[in-house]
Amino acid sequence: MKKNLNEIAAIEKAIKQKYGDDTIQNPKATWDEDKEQEYLEQLKTQYKQDLKKRDKVEKTEIDGFFVPKQLLNRDSNRICPVCKIYSFEIKDDLYMHKFECCLKCYTQWVEDREERWKTGWRPNLKDE
């Protein structure tokens, strides 16, 4: 057993020479109440960040499919109220937000007639 303690002491001495005194000291030697409070605050912050990340990747089953909860929180309407077509295009987002229609409907019905559109006029697509 004495041999093992001598080996440990030799290793500690080598580490001290190579990396300095701080590497071999007991961590409790410099720990005080302020550091404890700072550490607890860091733990709380880390826990809150972990909860946010977990919510982003946590999935919910809807109609037999697992969907990330993050997608369920979006209030994005992807169906054009004019032509009733679901849009996968990101460029439609601008037109959906500003004119409540997709790019195709904007080009066909709104472009150059924006004032009429803003007053509430909508095409009657039931006859077509």
LOMIPA-862377 format. One line per field, with one value per atom (N, C-alpha, C): chain; atom name; y, x, z. Coordinates in nm, 4 decimals. Example, Ala and Ser with C-alpha at 12.3 -4.5 7.8 and 13.67 -1.06 7.14 Angstrom:
# LOMIPA-862377
cadena: (A:A:A:A:A:A)
atomo: (N:CA:C:N:CA:C)
py: (-0.5690:-0.4500:-0.3300:-0.2250:-0.1060:0.0030)
px: (1.3190:1.2300:1.3200:1.2850:1.3670:1.2900)
pz: (0.7800:0.7800:0.7800:0.7080:0.7140:0.7870)
This chain:
# LOMIPA-862377
cadena: (A:A:A:A:A:A:A:A:A:A:A:A:A:A:A:A:A:A:A:A:A:A:A:A:A:A:A:A:A:A:A:A:A:A:A:A:A:A:A:A:A:A:A:A:A:A:A:A:A:A:A:A:A:A:A:A:A:A:A:A:A:A:A:A:A:A:A:A:A:A:A:A:A:A:A:A:A:A:A:A:A:A:A:A:A:A:A:A:A:A:A:A:A:A:A:A:A:A:A:A:A:A:A:A:A:A:A:A:A:A:A:A:A:A:A:A:A:A:A:A:A:A:A:A:A:A:A:A:A:A:A:A:A:A:A:A:A:A:A:A:A:A:A:A:A:A:A:A:A:A:A:A:A:A:A:A:A:A:A:A:A:A:A:A:A:A:A:A:A:A:A:A:A:A:A:A:A:A:A:A:A:A:A:A:A:A:A:A:A:A:A:A:A:A:A:A:A:A:A:A:A:A:A:A:A:A:A:A:A:A:A:A:A:A:A:A:A:A:A:A:A:A:A:A:A:A:A:A:A:A:A:A:A:A:A:A:A:A:A:A:A:A:A:A:A:A:A:A:A:A:A:A:A:A:A:A:A:A:A:A:A:A:A:A:A:A:A:A:A:A:A:A:A:A:A:A:A:A:A:A:A:A:A:A:A:A:A:A:A:A:A:A:A:A:A:A:A:A:A:A:A:A:A:A:A:A:A:A:A:A:A:A:A:A:A:A:A:A:A:A:A:A:A:A:A:A:A:A:A:A:A:A:A:A:A:A:A:A:A:A:A:A:A:A:A:A:A:A:A:A:A:A:A:A:A:A:A:A:A:A:A:A:A:A:A:A:A:A:A:A:A:A:A:A:A:A:A:A:A:A:A:A:A:A)
atomo: (N:CA:C:N:CA:C:N:CA:C:N:CA:C:N:CA:C:N:CA:C:N:CA:C:N:CA:C:N:CA:C:N:CA:C:N:CA:C:N:CA:C:N:CA:C:N:CA:C:N:CA:C:N:CA:C:N:CA:C:N:CA:C:N:CA:C:N:CA:C:N:CA:C:N:CA:C:N:CA:C:N:CA:C:N:CA:C:N:CA:C:N:CA:C:N:CA:C:N:CA:C:N:CA:C:N:CA:C:N:CA:C:N:CA:C:N:CA:C:N:CA:C:N:CA:C:N:CA:C:N:CA:C:N:CA:C:N:CA:C:N:CA:C:N:CA:C:N:CA:C:N:CA:C:N:CA:C:N:CA:C:N:CA:C:N:CA:C:N:CA:C:N:CA:C:N:CA:C:N:CA:C:N:CA:C:N:CA:C:N:CA:C:N:CA:C:N:CA:C:N:CA:C:N:CA:C:N:CA:C:N:CA:C:N:CA:C:N:CA:C:N:CA:C:N:CA:C:N:CA:C:N:CA:C:N:CA:C:N:CA:C:N:CA:C:N:CA:C:N:CA:C:N:CA:C:N:CA:C:N:CA:C:N:CA:C:N:CA:C:N:CA:C:N:CA:C:N:CA:C:N:CA:C:N:CA:C:N:CA:C:N:CA:C:N:CA:C:N:CA:C:N:CA:C:N:CA:C:N:CA:C:N:CA:C:N:CA:C:N:CA:C:N:CA:C:N:CA:C:N:CA:C:N:CA:C:N:CA:C:N:CA:C:N:CA:C:N:CA:C:N:CA:C:N:CA:C:N:CA:C:N:CA:C:N:CA:C:N:CA:C:N:CA:C:N:CA:C:N:CA:C:N:CA:C:N:CA:C:N:CA:C:N:CA:C:N:CA:C:N:CA:C:N:CA:C:N:CA:C:N:CA:C:N:CA:C:N:CA:C:N:CA:C:N:CA:C:N:CA:C:N:CA:C:N:CA:C:N:CA:C:N:CA:C:N:CA:C)
py: (-0.1187:0.0000:0.1262:0.1228:0.2362:0.2708:0.1678:0.1891:0.2673:0.2367:0.3077:0.4544:0.4827:0.6211:0.6986:0.6341:0.6996:0.7289:0.6362:0.6580:0.7751:0.7788:0.8883:1.0214:1.0257:1.1486:1.1911:1.0953:1.1267:1.1814:1.1219:1.1691:1.3105:1.3353:1.4689:1.5721:1.5337:1.6250:1.6582:1.5580:1.5810:1.6718:1.6481:1.7314:1.8743:1.8912:2.0248:2.0998:2.0291:2.0936:2.1329:2.0472:2.0738:2.1761:2.1678:2.2505:2.3541:2.3491:2.4496:2.3976:2.4815:2.4438:2.4220:2.4982:2.4905:2.3544:2.2797:2.1520:2.0416:2.0530:1.9438:1.9787:2.1006:2.1364:2.0878:2.0729:2.0309:2.1441:2.1165:2.2231:2.2953:2.2289:2.2925:2.3985:2.3981:2.4919:2.6370:2.6637:2.8010:2.8275:2.7329:2.7462:2.8287:2.9282:3.0083:3.0261:3.1022:3.1186:3.1901:3.2883:3.3604:3.2668:3.1840:3.0890:2.9883:2.9517:2.8580:2.9195:3.0460:3.1143:3.1297:3.1653:3.1794:3.0459:2.9395:2.8055:2.7665:2.7959:2.7634:2.8420:2.9680:3.0477:2.9901:2.9467:2.8841:2.7557:2.6786:2.5566:2.5877:2.6920:2.7307:2.7732:2.8530:2.8986:2.7806:2.6898:2.5719:2.4857:2.4717:2.3920:2.4532:2.5863:2.6534:2.6350:2.6437:2.6232:2.4797:2.3844:2.2442:2.2195:2.2850:2.2704:2.3234:2.4377:2.4942:2.4003:2.3443:2.2509:2.1259:2.0778:1.9574:1.9815:2.1012:2.1336:2.1360:2.1800:2.1867:2.0477:1.9542:1.8210:1.7232:1.7621:1.6744:1.6598:1.5380:1.5110:1.4649:1.4973:1.4607:1.3807:1.2814:1.2000:1.2666:1.2899:1.3466:1.2633:1.2033:1.1191:1.0113:0.9518:0.8434:0.8881:1.0181:1.0700:1.1453:1.1367:1.2128:1.3462:1.4538:1.5893:1.6650:1.7368:1.8167:1.9216:1.9393:2.0374:2.1784:2.2025:2.3350:2.3719:2.2741:2.3028:2.3290:2.2735:2.2926:2.4313:2.5006:2.6339:2.7423:2.7101:2.8112:2.8426:2.9694:3.0121:3.0445:2.9660:2.9910:2.9195:2.9956:2.9364:2.9136:2.7898:2.7549:2.7318:2.7438:2.7220:2.8578:2.8761:3.0020:3.0111:3.1189:3.1316:3.1538:3.1935:3.2195:3.0911:3.0220:2.9027:2.7728:2.7809:2.6654:2.5631:2.6048:2.5158:2.5338:2.4213:2.4239:2.4622:2.5564:2.6068:2.5563:2.4971:2.4578:2.5636:2.6625:2.7618:2.8681:2.8965:3.0003:3.1383:3.1555:3.2867:3.3244:3.2260:3.2559:3.3209:3.3047:3.3609:3.5117:3.5820:3.7271:3.7636:3.6974:3.7285:3.6843:3.5720:3.5255:3.6263:3.6810:3.7761:3.9110:3.9591:4.0936:4.0984:3.9988:4.0038:3.8876:3.7975:3.6815:3.5968:3.5740:3.4839:3.4383:3.3341:3.2829:3.3683:3.3403:3.4157:3.4010:3.2814:3.2573:3.3433:3.3443:3.4260:3.5750:3.6119:3.7519:3.7962:3.7138:3.7479:3.7550:3.6640:3.6577:3.7619:3.7862:3.8659:4.0008:4.0098:4.1289:4.2269:4.1787:4.2643:4.3720:4.4941:4.6148:4.6472:4.5712:4.5996:4.5941:4.6384:4.6248:4.7053:4.8220:4.9037:4.8316:4.7716:4.6976:4.5789:4.5125:4.3968:4.4390:4.5527:4.6002:4.6413:4.6773:4.7135:4.5901:4.4712:4.3492:4.2666:4.3123:4.2348:4.1042:3.9951:3.8649:3.8007:3.7241:3.6595:3.5504:3.5295:3.4220:3.3003:3.2091:3.0947:2.9771:2.9892:2.8807:2.8614:2.9684:2.9601:2.9021:2.9074:2.8628:2.7150)
px: (0.0814:0.0000:0.0865:0.1980:0.2879:0.3393:0.3573:0.4061:0.3038:0.1769:0.0721:0.0652:0.0787:0.0766:0.1958:0.3110:0.4288:0.4089:0.3455:0.3183:0.2215:0.1185:0.0215:0.0897:0.1745:0.2463:0.3369:0.4018:0.4901:0.4094:0.2937:0.2085:0.1584:0.1154:0.0693:0.1802:0.3007:0.4146:0.4426:0.4341:0.4575:0.3487:0.2252:0.1144:0.1319:0.1718:0.1932:0.3018:0.4106:0.5204:0.4776:0.3975:0.3596:0.2467:0.1454:0.0253:0.0033:0.0791:0.0651:-0.0050:-0.0039:-0.0594:-0.2108:-0.2823:-0.4285:-0.4811:-0.4027:-0.4510:-0.4566:-0.3838:-0.3824:-0.4511:-0.5003:-0.5632:-0.7078:-0.7592:-0.8964:-0.9898:-1.0926:-1.1832:-1.2538:-1.2741:-1.3408:-1.2536:-1.1249:-1.0333:-1.0658:-1.1122:-1.1418:-1.2913:-1.3744:-1.5196:-1.5747:-1.6594:-1.7217:-1.8704:-1.9389:-2.0842:-2.1211:-2.0417:-2.0694:-2.0607:-1.9585:-1.9436:-2.0585:-2.1046:-2.2172:-2.3436:-2.3711:-2.4881:-2.4790:-2.3611:-2.3400:-2.3632:-2.3135:-2.3301:-2.4778:-2.5523:-2.6947:-2.7724:-2.7352:-2.7988:-2.7693:-2.6467:-2.6107:-2.6904:-2.7110:-2.7905:-2.9349:-2.9929:-3.1296:-3.1406:-3.0447:-3.0443:-3.0318:-2.9413:-2.9218:-3.0479:-3.1144:-3.2368:-3.3462:-3.3595:-3.4598:-3.4296:-3.3027:-3.2643:-3.2919:-3.2659:-3.2927:-3.4418:-3.5250:-3.6699:-3.7163:-3.6609:-3.6966:-3.6558:-3.5360:-3.4895:-3.5759:-3.6152:-3.6971:-3.8325:-3.8897:-4.0175:-4.0060:-3.8915:-3.8734:-3.8670:-3.8062:-3.7910:-3.8970:-3.9747:-4.0790:-4.1877:-4.2350:-4.3301:-4.4632:-4.5681:-4.7030:-4.7640:-4.8435:-4.9070:-5.0364:-5.0467:-5.1670:-5.2027:-5.3192:-5.3679:-5.2669:-5.2017:-5.1077:-4.9679:-4.9420:-4.8103:-4.7534:-4.6223:-4.5562:-4.5110:-4.5591:-4.5318:-4.4618:-4.3522:-4.2870:-4.3828:-4.3800:-4.4676:-4.4403:-4.3191:-4.2819:-4.3686:-4.3998:-4.4812:-4.6271:-4.6726:-4.8112:-4.8370:-4.7342:-4.7501:-4.7588:-4.7303:-4.7327:-4.8763:-4.9013:-5.0338:-5.0300:-4.9595:-4.9429:-5.0528:-5.1272:-5.2308:-5.1725:-5.1691:-5.1068:-5.2092:-5.3379:-5.4408:-5.4882:-5.4821:-5.5262:-5.6780:-5.7315:-5.8769:-5.9480:-5.8758:-5.9383:-5.9517:-5.8390:-5.8418:-5.8466:-5.8343:-5.8415:-5.7310:-5.6171:-5.5030:-5.4024:-5.3510:-5.2486:-5.1156:-5.0471:-4.9221:-4.8024:-4.7066:-4.5802:-4.4732:-4.5008:-4.4025:-4.3824:-4.2571:-4.2249:-4.2596:-4.2464:-4.2747:-4.4224:-4.5113:-4.6523:-4.6788:-4.5876:-4.6077:-4.6313:-4.5555:-4.5701:-4.7097:-4.7555:-4.8861:-4.9993:-4.9786:-5.0798:-5.0934:-4.9815:-4.9842:-5.0419:-5.0007:-5.0402:-5.1753:-5.2030:-5.3243:-5.4211:-5.3844:-5.4678:-5.4972:-5.3938:-5.4049:-5.2641:-5.2573:-5.1278:-5.0730:-4.9528:-4.8897:-4.9680:-5.0163:-5.0923:-5.2189:-5.2926:-5.4144:-5.3812:-5.2714:-5.2299:-5.2065:-5.1340:-5.1025:-5.2290:-5.3216:-5.4424:-5.5468:-5.5666:-5.6788:-5.6416:-5.5243:-5.4944:-5.4030:-5.3047:-5.2031:-5.2688:-5.2285:-5.2816:-5.4254:-5.4842:-5.6195:-5.6197:-5.5124:-5.4958:-5.5986:-5.6372:-5.7359:-5.8694:-5.9117:-6.0375:-6.0295:-5.9145:-5.8946:-5.9020:-5.8398:-5.8386:-5.9775:-6.0658:-6.2029:-6.2874:-6.2366:-6.3095:-6.3549:-6.3325:-6.3750:-6.2966:-6.3664:-6.3044:-6.3707:-6.2973:-6.3572:-6.4553:-6.5547:-6.6504:-6.6045:-6.5364:-6.4781:-6.5748:-6.6944:-6.7927:-6.8438:-6.8494:-6.8994:-6.7967:-6.6669:-6.5625:-6.5435)
pz: (0.0000:0.0000:0.0000:0.0690:0.0729:-0.0663:-0.1470:-0.2831:-0.3646:-0.3470:-0.4202:-0.3794:-0.2506:-0.2053:-0.2586:-0.2661:-0.3230:-0.4705:-0.5437:-0.6870:-0.7053:-0.6196:-0.6277:-0.5996:-0.4991:-0.4659:-0.5804:-0.6459:-0.7591:-0.8764:-0.8996:-1.0098:-0.9797:-0.8557:-0.8178:-0.8320:-0.7947:-0.8055:-0.9518:-1.0395:-1.1821:-1.2408:-1.1998:-1.2485:-1.2010:-1.0751:-1.0183:-1.0940:-1.1269:-1.1995:-1.3403:-1.4037:-1.5427:-1.5545:-1.4650:-1.4810:-1.3715:-1.2615:-1.1565:-1.0327:-0.9274:-0.7974:-0.8001:-0.8816:-0.8828:-0.9267:-1.0013:-1.0546:-0.9509:-0.8431:-0.7457:-0.6146:-0.6007:-0.4742:-0.4687:-0.3499:-0.3270:-0.3697:-0.4501:-0.4951:-0.3809:-0.2692:-0.1552:-0.0891:-0.1174:-0.0524:-0.0882:-0.2084:-0.2500:-0.2636:-0.2212:-0.2342:-0.1188:-0.1492:-0.0443:-0.0751:0.0072:-0.0067:-0.1371:-0.1777:-0.3029:-0.4231:-0.4257:-0.5358:-0.5361:-0.4175:-0.4066:-0.4668:-0.4354:-0.4895:-0.6412:-0.6892:-0.8332:-0.9035:-0.8435:-0.8998:-0.9043:-0.7987:-0.7962:-0.9015:-0.9231:-1.0280:-1.1660:-1.1865:-1.3141:-1.3361:-1.2288:-1.2397:-1.2795:-1.2189:-1.2523:-1.3983:-1.4433:-1.5818:-1.6771:-1.6466:-1.7309:-1.7346:-1.6211:-1.6143:-1.7019:-1.6973:-1.7806:-1.9286:-1.9666:-2.1061:-2.1496:-2.0613:-2.0927:-2.1128:-2.0322:-2.0488:-2.1839:-2.2249:-2.3559:-2.4683:-2.4579:-2.5608:-2.5645:-2.4466:-2.4396:-2.5050:-2.4856:-2.5480:-2.7003:-2.7498:-2.8946:-2.9571:-2.8890:-2.9468:-2.8978:-2.7967:-2.7459:-2.8524:-2.8711:-2.9779:-2.9212:-2.9942:-2.9573:-3.0714:-3.0374:-3.1415:-3.1858:-3.3150:-3.3747:-3.4963:-3.4938:-3.6035:-3.6428:-3.5452:-3.5723:-3.6103:-3.6104:-3.6448:-3.5254:-3.5075:-3.4025:-3.4593:-3.3988:-3.4454:-3.3332:-3.3632:-3.2591:-3.2035:-3.0717:-3.0082:-3.0587:-3.1005:-3.1499:-3.2706:-3.3546:-3.4720:-3.4356:-3.3251:-3.2848:-3.2310:-3.1866:-3.1303:-3.2361:-3.3581:-3.4636:-3.5030:-3.5240:-3.5681:-3.7175:-3.7918:-3.9341:-4.0122:-4.0921:-4.1755:-4.3134:-4.3565:-4.4832:-4.5940:-4.5646:-4.6662:-4.7161:-4.8464:-4.9057:-4.8942:-4.8358:-4.8218:-4.9546:-5.0586:-5.1875:-5.2692:-5.2925:-5.3780:-5.2991:-5.1650:-5.0745:-5.0984:-5.1505:-5.1752:-5.0627:-5.0132:-4.9080:-4.9710:-4.9107:-4.9665:-4.8876:-4.9582:-4.8976:-4.9208:-5.0021:-5.0432:-4.9360:-4.9058:-4.8082:-4.8638:-4.9947:-5.0529:-5.0401:-5.0197:-5.0004:-4.8646:-4.7701:-4.6362:-4.6411:-4.7221:-4.7331:-4.7811:-4.8848:-4.9419:-4.8492:-4.7799:-4.6842:-4.5706:-4.5284:-4.4167:-4.4599:-4.5754:-4.6165:-4.6879:-4.7741:-4.8555:-4.8294:-4.7385:-4.7062:-4.8296:-4.9090:-5.0234:-5.0634:-5.1448:-5.1886:-5.3033:-5.3447:-5.4535:-5.5831:-5.6099:-5.7339:-5.7364:-5.6262:-5.6198:-5.6218:-5.5587:-5.5617:-5.7056:-5.7812:-5.9196:-6.0042:-5.9800:-6.0614:-6.0208:-5.8903:-5.8452:-5.7813:-5.7203:-5.6403:-5.7114:-5.7811:-5.8430:-5.9291:-5.9079:-5.9743:-5.9331:-5.8417:-5.7912:-5.6379:-5.5781:-5.4340:-5.3555:-5.4038:-5.3320:-5.3248:-5.4346:-5.4353:-5.3405:-5.3376:-5.2500:-5.1031:-5.0719:-4.9335:-4.8850:-4.9766:-4.9370:-4.9085:-4.9393:-4.9053:-5.0236:-5.1452:-5.2621:-5.2703:-5.2991:-5.3224:-5.4424:-5.5205:-5.6368:-5.5955:-5.6773:-5.6542:-5.7328:-5.6693:-5.7380:-5.7467:-5.6916:-5.6988:-5.8417:-5.9184:-6.0554:-6.1514:-6.1140:-6.2065:-6.2024)
